[in-house]
Amino acid sequence: MDERVIGRSGQRASVIGLGTWQLGADWGDVDDKEALSVLETAAEAGVTFFDTADVYGDGRSERTIAAFLSGRPDLHVLVATKMGRRADQIPENYVLDNFRAWNDRSRRNLGVDRVDLVQLHCPPTPVYSRDEVFDALDTLVEEERVAAYGVSVETCAEALTAIARPNVASVQIILNPFRMKPLREVLPAAEAAGVGIIARVPLASGLLSGKYTADTVFPADDHRTYNRHGEAFDQGETFSGVDYATGVEAAAEFAALAPEGYTPAQLALRWIVAQPGVTTVIPGARNPGQARANAAAAKLPEPGARTFAAIRELYERRIKDQVEQRW
C-alpha cells in the first residue's frame, strides 16, 4: 500500500490506516481473538499505521496492539496513541507532570520505550492556545518518551490554532463526505505548514457503509445508542454529528453513487484519500472482513469527477447546514 509522510515528523503511514476504538470499547463487544484477527488482517493487507488511545477500553486497545506486535517482530507498524481523556476535562490538567504520567501508562500498555506519535485527545479548546502545553510536549520529545506529537481536534478552529504551532506534526480531524468543512479551512493550511492530516470517523460511524436503516438498533454499550445527542462526549464523534434519520436517507443516496466494483464504504475512503493534504485515513473494523475491505479501497482507481461532484452536491443539499456551524 502507498505510504505518505506524516508532516514534520518524517514518519510514514499507509494511506489507509486502522483506527482501533472498536477494539477497546463503545462499539459493542469485540472479543480478544477477533480483535487480534482484525490487526492481523489489516497488517497483511498493507496497513502500517494503527491509531489508538489510552481511553479506549481504559487501555485495552493499546494492550491488544502490544500483544499483536510482540508476536510479529517482522512487521513495521507505526503506532499512534492519544492522551488526556481519562482525566477531568479542564485545561489545568494539561501539564507536564500529567503528560509524563499518561505517557508512562501508554508506554507500559504498548510495551515500548518511546511512543511513535502521541496526540492530545480532543482537549478543552483553551488548551490549544497555551504555550506551556506545547512546551511540555516538546519536553516529552527531548526526553525521548515520544518521537513526535500532534493533536486530535473537534473543530476546524482548533485545528488551525494547532497548525500554527511550530512542532505539531499532525492534526487528527473528522473528515468524510458528510464533513467537508476541513477541505476548505484546514487541509490547505496544514499542507502549507507541513502538518500531516489524519482523517478520522471516515464512515460517519458506519452510516456511509449504507448498511443501516431507520429501524437499525445498536447495542446499549455502543456510542451510536448512548451518544446520539452528545450525552457522553462531543456529538460530532457519533454519525459525524448528523441527525440519524437524515443521515440514513443521505447515506442511501451516497450508496447509489458508488461505481461498479466499489462498496459505499470504499467510495468514502477513496474520496478521502484523494483529497490534497490528507496523510492517512483511519477507519475502524470490528471483524477481519471489514479490515480487509477497508484496506482494499487503496487499490481502487480514483472515481471520476462526475462522482466527486455528485458527492459534493449531496453534502451541500442534505448535510452542510447541520454540521458546518458547529464544527
SERO-4910 file (N, C-alpha, C, O; in steps of 0.05 Angstrom, whole numbers):
BEGIN
 pado doro    nc1    nc2    nc3   cac1   cac2   cac3    cc1    cc2    cc3    oc1    oc2    oc3
  Met    A     17    -24      0      0      0      0     18     25      0     39     25     13
  Asp    A      9     45    -14     24     71    -14     26     82     14      8     79     30
  Glu    A     48     96     19     52    109     45     56    139     39     65    147     18
  Arg    A     50    155     59     54    184     58     68    193     84     65    180    104
  Val    A     83    215     82     97    226    105     78    241    123     62    256    114
  Ile    A     81    235    149     64    249    169     77    276    176     90    278    197
  Gly    A     73    295    159     81    322    165    110    324    173    128    312    162
  Arg    A    115    341    193    142    348    202    156    325    215    181    326    220
  Ser    A    142    304    222    154    281    237    173    265    219    192    253    229
  Gly    A    169    266    193    185    249    175    176    220    176    187    204    160
  Gln    A    158    212    193    148    185    195    129    180    171    118    198    159
  Arg    A    126    154    165    109    147    143     85    130    152     88    114    171
  Ala    A     63    133    139     39    118    145     25    109    120     25    123    100
  Ser    A     14     85    120     -2     76     97    -25     95     93    -36    106    113
  Val    A    -33     99     68    -55    118     63    -81    110     76    -97    127     83
  Ile    A    -85     84     80   -107     74     96    -95     60    120    -82     40    118
  Gly    A   -101     72    144    -92     60    169   -115     45    182   -134     37    169
  Leu    A   -112     41    208   -132     27    223   -137     42    249   -119     45    265
  Gly    A   -162     50    253   -170     61    279   -179     38    297   -193     20    288
  Thr    A   -171     39    322   -175     16    340   -194     23    363   -192      9    384
  Trp    A   -210     43    361   -230     48    382   -248     24    385   -254     16    408
  Gln    A   -256     11    363   -273    -12    364   -261    -35    380   -276    -51    392
  Leu    A   -235    -36    381   -222    -58    395   -219    -53    425   -209    -70    440
  Gly    A   -228    -30    434   -227    -23    462   -254    -24    475   -259    -40    493
  Ala    A   -272     -8    465   -299     -6    477   -316     12    460   -307     24    440
  Asp    A   -341     15    468   -360     35    457   -372     28    430   -386     45    418
  Trp    A   -367      4    420   -378     -4    394   -391    -32    397   -393    -47    377
  Gly    A   -400    -39    420   -409    -67    425   -385    -84    430   -362    -75    430
  Asp    A   -390   -110    435   -369   -128    444   -352   -138    420   -362   -147    400
  Val    A   -325   -136    423   -306   -148    405   -287   -164    423   -272   -152    438
  Asp    A   -287   -191    421   -271   -206    439   -241   -205    431   -235   -196    409
  Asp    A   -224   -215    448   -195   -213    444   -186   -227    418   -170   -216    403
  Lys    A   -197   -250    413   -189   -265    389   -196   -250    364   -180   -248    345
  Glu    A   -220   -239    363   -229   -224    340   -213   -199    337   -206   -191    314
  Ala    A   -206   -185    359   -190   -161    358   -163   -167    346   -153   -152    329
  Leu    A   -150   -188    354   -124   -195    343   -126   -203    314   -108   -197    298
  Ser    A   -148   -215    306   -152   -222    278   -155   -197    261   -146   -196    238
  Val    A   -168   -176    271   -171   -151    257   -143   -139    252   -137   -130    230
  Leu    A   -126   -139    272    -99   -127    269    -83   -143    249    -69   -132    232
  Glu    A    -85   -170    251    -70   -187    233    -79   -182    204    -62   -180    186
  Thr    A   -105   -181    199   -115   -178    172   -107   -151    161    -99   -149    138
  Ala    A   -109   -130    177   -101   -103    168    -71   -103    160    -64    -93    139
  Ala    A    -54   -114    177    -26   -114    172    -20   -130    146     -3   -121    130
  Glu    A    -33   -153    143    -28   -169    119    -37   -154     94    -27   -159     72
  Ala    A    -56   -136     96    -67   -121     74    -50    -96     68    -56    -80     50
  Gly    A    -28    -92     83    -11    -69     78    -14    -45     96      0    -25     91
  Val    A    -31    -47    116    -34    -25    135    -10    -23    153     -2    -42    165
  Thr    A      2      1    154     26      5    170     22     27    191     41     38    202
  Phe    A     -4     35    196     -9     56    216    -33     47    232    -55     44    222
  Phe    A    -29     44    258    -50     38    277    -54     62    295    -35     73    306
  Asp    A    -79     71    298    -85     93    316   -102     83    340   -121     68    336
  Thr    A    -93     90    364   -107     82    388   -109    105    408   -103    128    400
  Ala    A   -116     99    432   -117    119    453   -117    105    480   -126     83    483
  Asp    A   -107    120    500   -106    108    527   -133    103    539   -136     87    557
  Val    A   -154    116    529   -181    114    540   -197     92    526   -218     85    536
  Tyr    A   -188     81    504   -204     61    490   -203     35    507   -182     21    508
  Gly    A   -225     29    519   -226      6    537   -208     10    561   -198    -10    573
  Asp    A   -202     35    568   -184     42    590   -157     28    587   -145     19    607
  Gly    A   -147     27    562   -121     15    557   -122    -11    542   -102    -21    533
  Arg    A   -146    -23    540   -148    -49    527   -138    -48    498   -124    -66    489
  Ser    A   -146    -27    483   -137    -25    455   -107    -23    453    -95    -37    436
  Glu    A    -94     -7    470    -65     -6    470    -52    -33    476    -34    -41    462
  Arg    A    -63    -47    496    -51    -72    504    -56    -94    482    -39   -111    478
  Thr    A    -78    -92    468    -83   -111    446    -63   -107    424    -53   -127    412
  Ile    A    -58    -82    417    -38    -76    396    -11    -87    405      4    -99    389
  Ala    A     -4    -82    430     22    -92    440     24   -122    438     45   -133    430
  Ala    A      3   -136    446      3   -166    444      6   -175    416     21   -195    411
  Phe    A     -6   -162    397     -4   -170    369     25   -165    359     37   -182    347
  Leu    A     35   -141    363     61   -134    352     84   -150    366    105   -154    353
  Ser    A     80   -158    391    101   -173    404    106   -200    391    128   -211    393
  Gly    A     86   -210    378     89   -235    364     96   -232    334     98   -252    320
  Arg    A     99   -207    325    105   -202    297    129   -183    294    125   -160    284
  Pro    A    152   -190    303    175   -172    301    183   -165    272    198   -146    268
  Asp    A    172   -180    253    178   -174    225    163   -150    214    170   -139    194
  Leu    A    142   -142    228    125   -121    219    136    -93    227    146    -90    249
  His    A    133    -74    208    138    -46    215    111    -32    215    100    -26    194
  Val    A    101    -26    238     76    -12    241     80     12    259     90      9    281
  Leu    A     73     35    249     74     60    266     49     60    283     27     59    273
  Val    A     53     63    309     30     64    328     28     92    340     46    102    352
  Ala    A      5    104    335     -2    130    347    -22    126    369    -42    112    365
  Thr    A    -17    138    391    -37    137    413    -46    166    420    -34    185    410
  Lys    A    -65    168    437    -75    194    446    -77    194    476    -79    173    489
  Met    A    -76    218    487    -77    220    517    -94    244    525    -96    264    510
  Gly    A   -105    242    549   -119    265    561   -148    260    568   -159    274    585
  Arg    A   -161    240    556   -189    237    561   -196    220    585   -219    218    593
  Arg    A   -176    209    599   -181    195    623   -182    214    647   -190    206    669
  Ala    A   -175    239    643   -175    259    664   -199    278    661   -211    279    640
  Asp    A   -205    292    683   -225    312    681   -218    332    659   -195    340    657
  Gln    A   -238    340    643   -233    356    620   -232    386    628   -250    401    621
  Ile    A   -210    393    641   -205    421    648   -177    428    639   -159    411    641
  Pro    A   -173    452    629   -146    460    619   -124    456    639   -101    450    631
  Glu    A   -130    459    664   -109    457    685    -96    429    687    -75    426    699
  Asn    A   -109    409    676    -98    382    676    -77    377    655    -64    357    655
  Tyr    A    -75    395    636    -56    391    614    -29    404    620    -22    425    609
  Val    A    -15    390    638     11    400    647     32    377    645     25    354    642
  Leu    A     57    384    647     79    365    642     78    341    660     81    319    651
  Asp    A     73    345    686     72    322    704     51    302    696     56    277    696
  Asn    A     28    312    688      7    293    679     14    281    652      9    257    648
  Phe    A     26    296    635     35    285    609     54    261    613     52    241    600
  Arg    A     73    265    632     92    244    637     78    219    648     84    196    640
  Ala    A     59    223    666     45    201    678     28    186    657     27    162    656
  Trp    A     14    202    641     -3    190    620     15    175    600      8    153    591
  Asn    A     38    186    593     56    174    574     68    148    586     71    128    572
  Asp    A     75    149    612     85    125    625     66    102    622     73     79    616
  Arg    A     40    107    627     20     86    625     17     76    597     15     52    592
  Ser    A     17     94    577     14     85    549     39     68    541     36     49    526
  Arg    A     62     77    550     86     62    542     86     34    554     94     14    542
  Arg    A     75     31    579     72      5    591     52    -12    576     57    -35    569
  Asn    A     29      1    569      9    -14    555     19    -23    527     13    -46    519
  Leu    A     34     -6    514     43    -13    487     69    -29    487     77    -40    466
  Gly    A     82    -31    510    107    -46    512    130    -34    497    146    -48    485
  Val    A    132     -7    497    153      7    483    166     28    502    155     36    521
  Asp    A    191     35    495    205     56    509    197     83    499    197    103    514
  Arg    A    190     85    474    183    111    462    159    107    443    158     89    427
  Val    A    139    124    447    115    123    430    121    137    404    133    159    403
  Asp    A    113    125    382    118    136    356    105    164    352    118    182    343
  Leu    A     80    166    359     65    191    356     45    193    378     28    174    381
  Val    A     45    214    394     25    218    415      9    243    407     20    262    397
  Gln    A    -17    241    413    -35    263    405    -52    271    430    -62    254    444
  Leu    A    -54    297    434    -74    306    454   -101    298    443   -108    303    420
  His    A   -118    287    461   -143    274    453   -166    293    456   -180    292    476
  Cys    A   -170    310    437   -193    329    437   -196    343    464   -217    341    477
  Pro    A   -175    357    473   -176    371    498   -195    395    497   -204    403    476
  Pro    A   -199    408    520   -215    433    521   -202    453    502   -178    455    500
  Thr    A   -218    469    489   -209    488    469   -186    506    479   -167    510    463
  Pro    A   -187    517    503   -165    535    511   -137    521    511   -117    535    510
  Val    A   -136    495    513   -111    481    514    -94    487    489    -69    489    491
  Tyr    A   -106    489    466    -92    494    441    -77    520    440    -59    524    424
  Ser    A    -85    539    457    -74    566    457    -53    570    479    -43    593    482
  Arg    A    -46    550    494    -28    553    517      0    545    510      6    522    503
  Asp    A     18    564    512     46    559    505     58    536    522     73    520    512
  Glu    A     51    536    548     62    516    566     55    487    559     69    469    565
  Val    A     31    484    546     23    458    537     43    447    516     51    424    517
  Phe    A     49    464    497     67    455    475     96    454    484    112    438    473
  Asp    A    103    470    504    130    468    516    132    440    529    153    427    527
  Ala    A    111    432    543    111    406    556    113    383    536    127    363    540
  Leu    A     99    385    514    101    365    493    129    364    481    139    343    475
  Asp    A    141    388    477    169    388    468    187    374    487    206    360    479
  Thr    A    181    376    513    198    363    534    195    332    531    215    318    534
  Leu    A    171    322    525    168    294    521    186    284    498    197    262    499
  Val    A    188    300    477    205    292    455    235    293    464    250    275    458
  Glu    A    242    314    478    270    317    487    278    294    506    301    285    505
  Glu    A    259    284    522    264    262    540    262    235    526    265    214    539
  Glu    A    257    235    500    255    211    484    232    192    493    234    168    490
  Arg    A    212    204    505    188    189    512    170    185    487    157    165    484
  Val    A    171    205    469    155    204    445    173    213    422    191    230    426
  Ala    A    168    203    398    183    211    375    172    236    363    187    253    352
  Ala    A    146    240    364    132    264    353    105    267    366     95    248    379
  Tyr    A     94    291    363     67    295    375     49    310    356     58    325    338
  Gly    A     23    306    361      3    320    346    -21    325    363    -20    322    388
  Val    A    -43    332    351    -68    337    366    -91    324    351    -91    321    326
  Ser    A   -111    317    366   -137    309    355   -157    330    362   -158    339    385
  Val    A   -173    339    343   -190    362    348   -219    356    341   -225    337    327
  Glu    A   -236    373    351   -265    371    344   -272    391    322   -288    386    305
  Thr    A   -259    415    323   -268    437    305   -245    446    287   -222    441    292
  Cys    A   -253    458    265   -234    469    247   -218    492    260   -194    495    255
  Ala    A   -231    507    277   -217    529    290   -194    518    308   -173    530    309
  Glu    A   -200    496    323   -179    484    339   -156    474    322   -133    477    329
  Ala    A   -163    462    299   -142    452    281   -124    475    271    -99    472    271
  Leu    A   -135    497    264   -119    520    254   -101    531    276    -79    539    271
  Thr    A   -111    532    301    -94    541    323    -71    522    327    -48    532    331
  Ala    A    -75    496    325    -54    477    329    -34    477    306    -10    475    311
  Ile    A    -43    480    282    -26    481    258     -5    503    261     17    501    250
  Ala    A    -12    525    274      6    547    277     29    542    296     49    557    296
  Arg    A     28    520    311     49    513    330     72    500    314     67    483    298
  Pro    A     97    508    319    119    500    302    126    471    303    138    461    283
  Asn    A    120    456    324    129    428    326    106    408    325    110    384    329
  Val    A     82    417    319     60    399    316     64    383    289     66    395    268
  Ala    A     65    357    291     69    340    268     44    333    253     44    329    229
  Ser    A     22    331    268     -3    321    255    -27    332    269    -27    340    293
  Val    A    -49    334    254    -75    341    264    -94    319    256    -97    312    232
  Gln    A   -108    308    276   -128    287    270   -156    301    271   -162    314    291
  Ile    A   -171    298    250   -196    313    248   -217    296    234   -210    279    217
  Ile    A   -242    299    241   -264    285    227   -266    296    198   -269    320    194
  Leu    A   -264    278    179   -265    285    151   -278    262    136   -268    239    137
  Asn    A   -300    267    123   -313    247    107   -333    261     88   -336    286     90
  Pro    A   -347    247     71   -366    260     53   -389    274     67   -404    289     54
  Phe    A   -393    270     93   -413    284    109   -400    306    127   -414    320    142
  Arg    A   -374    309    125   -360    331    140   -338    343    122   -315    335    124
  Met    A   -346    362    105   -327    372     85   -314    399     92   -296    408     78
  Lys    A   -323    412    114   -312    438    120   -281    438    122   -269    457    114
  Pro    A   -268    416    133   -239    417    134   -225    420    107   -203    429    105
  Leu    A   -239    412     85   -227    415     59   -221    444     53   -201    451     40
  Arg    A   -239    461     61   -237    490     55   -218    504     75   -203    522     66
  Glu    A   -219    497    100   -205    513    120   -180    500    131   -161    515    137
  Val    A   -179    474    134   -157    461    148   -136    449    130   -112    454    134
  Leu    A   -144    434    111   -124    419     94   -105    438     80    -81    432     79
  Pro    A   -114    460     68    -94    478     56    -74    489     75    -51    492     69
  Ala    A    -84    497     99    -66    508    119    -46    487    129    -22    493    133
  Ala    A    -55    463    133    -37    441    142    -16    435    121      7    431    127
  Glu    A    -25    434     96     -6    427     74     16    449     72     39    443     68
  Ala    A      8    474     75     27    496     73     46    496     96     70    504     93
  Ala    A     38    487    120     55    487    143     71    461    146     88    459    164
  Gly    A     65    441    130     79    416    132     69    399    155     84    384    168
  Val    A     43    400    160     30    385    181     14    363    169     -1    367    150
  Gly    A     16    338    179      1    316    169    -28    317    178    -35    328    199
  Ile    A    -45    306    162    -74    304    168    -82    274    170    -79    259    151
  Ile    A    -92    267    194   -103    241    199   -133    243    199   -144    256    217
  Ala    A   -146    231    180   -175    234    177   -189    212    193   -185    188    188
  Arg    A   -205    220    212   -219    200    229   -249    202    224   -259    220    211
  Val    A   -263    182    235   -292    179    231   -299    179    201   -318    193    193
  Pro    A   -284    165    185   -287    168    156   -313    157    145   -321    164    123
  Leu    A   -326    139    160   -351    127    151   -375    138    166   -397    127    165
  Ala    A   -370    161    180   -392    173    196   -405    152    214   -429    149    214
  Ser    A   -388    138    229   -397    118    248   -412     95    234   -431     84    246
  Gly    A   -405     90    210   -417     68    195   -440     76    177   -449     61    160
  Leu    A   -450    101    179   -472    110    162   -464    106    132   -481     97    116
  Leu    A   -439    114    125   -432    114     97   -427     86     86   -421     83     63
  Ser    A   -429     66    103   -428     39     93   -454     32     78   -455     13     63
  Gly    A   -475     47     84   -501     42     71   -516     18     83   -536      9     71
  Lys    A   -507      8    105   -519    -16    117   -541    -11    137   -555    -30    145
  Tyr    A   -545     14    145   -564     19    166   -590     31    155   -590     44    135
  Thr    A   -611     26    170   -638     37    163   -649     51    187   -637     52    209
  Ala    A   -672     63    183   -685     77    206   -691     59    229   -695     67    251
  Asp    A   -693     33    223   -701     13    243   -677     -1    256   -681    -18    274
  Thr    A   -653      5    248   -629     -8    259   -627     -1    289   -630     22    297
  Val    A   -622    -22    305   -619    -18    334   -590    -26    341   -581    -48    335
  Phe    A   -576     -8    354   -548    -13    363   -548    -21    392   -566    -14    407
  Pro    A   -528    -37    401   -527    -45    429   -526    -22    448   -518      0    441
  Ala    A   -535    -27    472   -536     -6    493   -508      5    499   -506     29    506
  Asp    A   -487    -11    496   -460     -2    502   -446      9    477   -421     13    478
  Asp    A   -460     15    456   -450     26    432   -455     56    432   -478     64    437
  His    A   -435     72    426   -439    102    428   -460    111    408   -470    133    411
  Arg    A   -466     95    388   -487    102    368   -515    100    381   -535    109    369
  Thr    A   -516     89    404   -541     90    420   -540    112    441   -558    128    443
  Tyr    A   -518    112    457   -518    129    480   -506    157    476   -507    174    495
  Asn    A   -496    163    452   -484    190    448   -496    204    424   -483    222    413
  Arg    A   -519    197    416   -530    209    391   -534    240    394   -533    254    374
  His    A   -537    249    418   -542    277    422   -519    290    439   -523    311    451
  Gly    A   -496    276    440   -474    287    455   -476    282    485   -465    298    501
  Glu    A   -490    261    493   -494    256    522   -468    249    536   -465    256    560
  Ala    A   -449    236    523   -425    226    536   -400    241    527   -382    244    543
  Phe    A   -399    250    502   -376    265    492   -386    280    468   -410    280    462
  Asp    A   -369    293    453   -377    311    432   -395    296    412   -388    274    403
  Gln    A   -418    308    406   -437    295    388   -425    290    360   -434    271    346
  Gly    A   -406    306    353   -394    302    326   -380    276    322   -375    268    299
  Glu    A   -373    262    344   -360    236    342   -379    214    334   -370    192    326
  Thr    A   -405    219    337   -425    198    331   -441    207    307   -455    227    307
  Phe    A   -439    191    286   -452    197    260   -443    224    249   -458    238    235
  Ser    A   -419    233    256   -407    258    248   -425    282    256   -422    304    244
  Gly    A   -442    278    276   -459    300    285   -485    303    269   -501    321    274
  Val    A   -489    285    249   -513    287    232   -536    273    246   -533    251    257
  Asp    A   -559    285    245   -583    272    256   -587    245    242   -584    242    218
  Tyr    A   -592    224    258   -592    197    248   -612    193    225   -605    181    204
  Ala    A   -636    204    227   -656    200    206   -647    213    180   -649    201    159
  Thr    A   -636    237    182   -625    250    158   -602    234    147   -599    231    123
  Gly    A   -584    225    165   -561    210    157   -567    185    142   -554    179    122
  Val    A   -587    170    151   -595    145    137   -604    151    109   -597    137     90
  Glu    A   -621    171    107   -631    178     80   -609    188     61   -607    179     38
  Ala    A   -591    205     72   -569    215     56   -549    192     49   -538    192     27
  Ala    A   -545    174     67   -527    151     62   -538    133     40   -522    122     25
  Ala    A   -564    130     38   -576    114     16   -570    128    -10   -564    114    -30
  Glu    A   -572    154    -11   -565    169    -36   -535    166    -42   -527    162    -65
  Phe    A   -519    167    -21   -490    164    -25   -483    136    -36   -467    134    -54
  Ala    A   -496    116    -25   -491     88    -34   -497     85    -64   -483     70    -78
  Ala    A   -517     99    -73   -524     97   -102   -503    109   -120   -504    104   -144
  Leu    A   -485    125   -109   -464    137   -125   -439    119   -128   -422    126   -144
  Ala    A   -438     97   -114   -414     80   -115   -411     68   -142   -429     55   -152
  Pro    A   -388     72   -155   -383     59   -181   -382     29   -179   -380     18   -158
  Glu    A   -384     16   -202   -382    -13   -203   -356    -22   -191   -335    -11   -197
  Gly    A   -357    -42   -174   -332    -52   -161   -326    -39   -134   -308    -48   -121
  Tyr    A   -341    -19   -127   -338     -6   -101   -361    -13    -82   -384    -16    -91
  Thr    A   -355    -16    -56   -376    -14    -37   -379     16    -29   -361     31    -35
  Pro    A   -401     24    -17   -404     51     -9   -381     60     11   -371     82      9
  Ala    A   -374     42     29   -352     48     48   -326     53     33   -311     72     40
  Gln    A   -320     37     13   -296     41     -2   -296     67    -18   -276     80    -21
  Leu    A   -319     75    -28   -321    101    -41   -315    123    -22   -300    142    -29
  Ala    A   -325    122      3   -320    143     23   -290    144     28   -278    166     29
  Leu    A   -277    121     32   -249    121     38   -232    131     14   -213    146     18
  Arg    A   -239    122     -9   -224    131    -33   -228    161    -38   -209    174    -47
  Trp    A   -251    171    -32   -256    200    -34   -237    215    -14   -225    236    -22
  Ile    A   -235    205     10   -217    219     30   -188    218     21   -175    238     22
  Val    A   -179    195     13   -151    192      5   -144    210    -18   -121    219    -21
  Ala    A   -163    217    -35   -159    234    -58   -157    263    -51   -149    279    -69
  Gln    A   -164    271    -27   -164    300    -20   -135    310    -15   -121    298      1
  Pro    A   -127    331    -29   -100    342    -25    -94    349      4   -110    363     17
  Gly    A    -72    339     15    -65    345     42    -70    322     62    -60    323     84
  Val    A    -86    303     54    -92    280     72    -68    262     73    -57    254     52
  Thr    A    -59    255     97    -37    236    100    -48    207    101    -39    190     86
  Thr    A    -66    202    119    -78    176    123   -106    178    133   -113    198    145
  Val    A   -122    157    129   -149    156    139   -151    131    156   -139    110    149
  Ile    A   -165    133    178   -165    111    198   -192     99    203   -203    103    225
  Pro    A   -203     84    184   -228     70    190   -224     49    212   -203     37    213
  Gly    A   -244     45    227   -244     23    246   -255     -3    234   -265     -2    211
  Ala    A   -252    -24    248   -263    -50    238   -269    -68    262   -253    -70    281
  Arg    A   -292    -80    262   -300    -98    283   -294   -127    277   -297   -145    294
  Asn    A   -287   -133    251   -281   -160    243   -261   -160    220   -258   -139    208
  Pro    A   -248   -182    215   -228   -183    193   -239   -175    166   -225   -163    150
  Gly    A   -264   -182    160   -275   -175    134   -276   -146    130   -270   -136    108
  Gln    A   -284   -131    150   -284   -102    148   -256    -90    144   -252    -72    128
  Ala    A   -237   -101    159   -210    -91    157   -199    -96    129   -185    -79    117
  Arg    A   -205   -119    118   -195   -126     91   -208   -108     70   -194    -98     52
  Ala    A   -234   -104     72   -248    -88     52   -238    -59     53   -235    -45     33
  Asn    A   -234    -48     78   -225    -21     81   -197    -17     67   -193      2     52
  Ala    A   -179    -35     73   -152    -34     61   -153    -35     31   -137    -22     17
  Ala    A   -171    -51     20   -173    -55     -9   -181    -30    -23   -176    -27    -47
  Ala    A   -193    -11     -9   -201     14    -22   -177     29    -33   -179     44    -52
  Ala    A   -153     25    -21   -129     39    -30   -121     31    -58   -108     46    -72
  Lys    A   -129      7    -66   -121     -3    -92   -141      4   -114   -136      0   -138
  Leu    A   -164     14   -107   -185     20   -127   -178     46   -143   -165     64   -132
  Pro    A   -185     47   -168   -180     72   -183   -196     95   -172   -217     91   -161
  Glu    A   -186    119   -176   -200    142   -166   -226    146   -182   -225    145   -206
  Pro    A   -248    150   -168   -273    155   -182   -271    180   -199   -254    198   -193
  Gly    A   -287    182   -219   -286    205   -237   -296    231   -224   -309    231   -203
  Ala    A   -291    253   -238   -300    279   -229   -330    281   -226   -340    295   -208
  Arg    A   -345    266   -242   -374    267   -240   -383    255   -214   -402    266   -201
  Thr    A   -371    234   -205   -378    221   -179   -371    240   -156   -387    244   -138
  Phe    A   -348    252   -157   -340    271   -136   -358    295   -135   -365    305   -114
  Ala    A   -367    305   -158   -386    327   -159   -413    320   -147   -425    336   -133
  Ala    A   -421    295   -152   -447    286   -141   -445    284   -110   -464    289    -96
  Ile    A   -422    275   -100   -418    273    -71   -419    301    -59   -432    305    -38
  Arg    A   -407    320    -72   -408    348    -62   -436    359    -62   -445    372    -43
  Glu    A   -451    353    -84   -478    363    -85   -496    351    -63   -512    365    -52
  Leu    A   -492    326    -57   -507    313    -36   -501    326     -9   -519    332      7
  Tyr    A   -475    331     -4   -468    344     21   -481    372     23   -492    379     44
  Glu    A   -479    387      2   -489    415      3   -520    414      7   -530    432     21
  Arg    A   -533    395     -4   -562    394     -3   -573    382     22   -593    392     33
  Arg    A   -560    362     34   -572    347     56   -558    351     82   -570    348    103
  Ile    A   -532    357     82   -516    354    107   -504    381    116   -504    386    141
  Lys    A   -495    398     99   -479    421    106   -491    438    128   -478    445    147
  Asp    A   -517    444    126   -530    461    146   -530    450    174   -532    464    193
  Gln    A   -528    423    176   -528    410    203   -502    412    217   -501    412    241
  Val    A   -479    413    202   -454    409    214   -434    432    213   -417    435    230
  Glu    A   -436    449    193   -415    469    188   -414    490    210   -392    500    217
  Gln    A   -436    498    221   -435    519    242   -424    509    268   -415    525    285
  Arg    A   -425    483    273   -416    472    299   -387    464    299   -373    467    319
  Trp    A   -377    453    276   -350    442    276   -332    455    255   -309    447    253
***
